Amino acid sequence: MFKKLLFLIVAGLSAFYAYAYDSQDLIGRWDITIDKNGKEAPSWLEVKLSGFKTLVGYFVAEGGSARPVSEVKFNNGAFSFSIPPQWENEPQNLVLEGAVTSNGIEGTIVYPNGKKYNWKGVKAPYLKRTKPPVWGTPVKLFNGKDLTGWKAVGAENQWIVKDGILTSPKSGANLISEKKFNDFKLHIEFRYQKGSNSGVYLRGRYETQILDNDKSEHPSNVLFSGIYGFLTPSEINSKGPAQWQTYDITLVGRMVTVVANGKTVISNQEIPGITGGALDSNEGEPGPIYFQGDHGPIEFRNIIITPAK
């Protein structure tokens, strides 16, 4: 009886290690670029091993938050998964199929609206820093007079400067800084109206959420001061609409600290990957600061960045 049990254990472990070796090239985080008829759209995938043989994961499309993948089917280097719609007003699932190649992964994606595109992915960089940053000279990204140093994208420009305040009076274009940054400390002051929604994208890839949430609400990674879809603040330290508020954000590699209205709500946590709405998925490169302007009125002032040397 003991020998039979030992045989079963050894056989099970052998099967596990064989499977793990077979699928290990897929396990990890992937920065994906979708080719939408010549226009590049960023995306992201993480694949994990759950238990002995089941692959699970998280997926970020070009919009929305990170979605759980209950199972990634894998066979001889080919893989696939299906997830329900999120913000898409379509009845069918999003389906991604791909294969491991010598250069990474690649395949096709079918959106809930039925449109199909090709994509390619590379292993996401760790962005691990070996030394603490040495901070440089603070830089004012907004001069209080005009939009010098910024560009509007995505729609007709609605951004104006009024009484020294960077103002988006209605939904429209997003606003992107012309300068790009690696590691930095960012101070911003913002004010929104009741029910409004905006965000601050770090390196143009990681959104710190600005949303009209009451302090009594349970924290969530898609609410005020969360890193959208990934990191949940310890509390909703919001002042509410029509009040000037502050974020002080430090980003070093993937590690982020968010101080909302003087209180640390995210302390040196890792951002796993890009969030929905990212400009690109090139995580190893510098990127701009960008403000979301397509979800309602928002105002900013005193935008100061201190880059690492």
Secondary structure, DSSP 8 states (H G I E B T S, - for coil): -HHHHHHHHHHHHHHHHHHHHHHTTT-EEEEEEEEETTEEEEEEEEEEEETTTEEEEEEE-SSS--EEES--EEETTEEEEEE--SS---SS-EEEEEEEETTEEEEEEE-TTS-EEEEEEEE------SS---B---EES--SSS-TTEEEESSS---EEETTEEEE-SS--EEEESS-BSSEEEEEEEEE-TT-EEEEEETTTEEEEEE---TTS---TTSTT-BTTTB--SS-----TTS-EEEEEEEETTEEEEEETTEEEEEEEE--S--TT-S---TTS-B--EE--SSS-EEEEEEEEEEB-
